[in-house]
Amino acid sequence: MGRWYEKAAKAFANESADTPQPFTLDCECGQSHSGVRRRQHQRLICKTCGRVLFVLPRNVYPVPKPSEPAPPSSTDETPAMTPAAAGEPPPIASLRKRTRKSAPPNPPLQAEQSSRAPVPEPGRPPLKTKARRSESAQPASDRGFWTSFRILFACVIGISLLTGIWLVRQSLLSAARKTARDSGEKALQLIQEQNWSEARRQLEPAVLAVNRLGRTDAESQTLRDYSQEIRALLNLCSDSLLDVVQTMKAEFEARPPGTRHATGLGKHYRGQWVIVEGTVHKTDPLQNRSSDQLEMPLPGIAALLGKEAVLEFRSSPLEQFLSPENEKFLVFSGEISDCQWDELNQHWVIGLAPHSVFLWSHLDTYLAAGFEFSPARTEQQVTHDLEKQSSANRKNAL
């Protein structure tokens, strides 16, 4: 043990320590320098450019021996003849390898292999097994249409649509509020100036806006009432009711006696509006007329033409406003729909379109229609009646 250092030094000694190790070094200027490496590093100066070059010292470790080539694989080349086949006894190492290969595997490993793939019996072809597929690798047809991703995507789309609809609705409501405020103020100012045509143009978008907003306050109802009243003023019938009845009578008498028709009279009056005031009552069911029919007699025409004349119409607002005595003095307006002669009751009938009849509610439009105050109808009484009718309109709108 005392000479272990000498033995190690001999084992790791460099057999080629005295072998020269040449070098070749190229400078950046293109000059090539060559020589032999020394035990210490060297610093060379290029004679062309004067650059200092550094040369590493010689390698003190022995040069590794080249490794032997690996023997050829048994699958690529024909295996060599074994000693047993050549008639020689096999070596002990080969016997040990055979013994290890022929040993039965461990029971757990055998059970694991048997569970993974069945071992085919001798004489039978190997069974074709299918690889297991995890649940995530199954096709969409096996998992159904509504996967978690699709459900999440549908929820996102639904929320986006609802948000868009809500934003559009809020934008429309905001625009409707602005229209109702601006157009309503302009319309009321034009009404004070009695500029009815321009007020009508401003009232149309204002009424549409308050209807969209669903407003039932006093201001919105005022806009609706003015819109109806100004429409009746601008489309007022150019003839009086007496002239209308006279025209009906002339057309009826002009027809031949055998071909007289009680209906279809005064066609050119259809679509025109009338504004009247008088006592309204329900028709008599015994006269073979509808129970919800209302009528207003036209006084003075019977004395001039020999036959009575009435206005007939259907209107739920007026019907609800009637007194318990089944009659009421009202100021209302409506659109002429037909004119005819009632042979059964022997009077002329001017029919009004059912959905056009409404109660009058403003004094300025009442006077603009040509009505005047009288001892029987004083200003105080007319104002009181119009205010009651305005309240009735507001209740019907609720």
Secondary structure, 3 states (H helix, E strand, C coil): CCCHHHHHHHHCCCCCCCCCCEEEEECCCCCEEEEECCCCCEEEECCCCCCEEEECCCCCCCCCCCCCCCCCCCCCCCCCCCCCCCCCCCCHHHHHHHHHHHCCCCHHHHHHHHHHCCCCCCCCCCCCCCCCCCHHHCCHHHHCCCCHHHHHHHHHHHHHHHHHHHHHHHHHHHHHHHHHHHHHHHHHHHHHCCCHHHHHHHHHHHHHHHHHHCCCCHHHHHHHHHHHHHHHHHCECCCCHHHHHHHHHHHHHHCCHHHCCCCCECHHHCCCEEEEEEEEEECCHHHCCCCCCEEEECCCHHHHHCCEEEEEECCHHHHHHCCCCCEEEEEEEEEEEEEEEECCCCEEEEEECHHHCEECCCHHHHHHCCCCCCCCCCHHHHHHHHHHHHHHHHHHHC
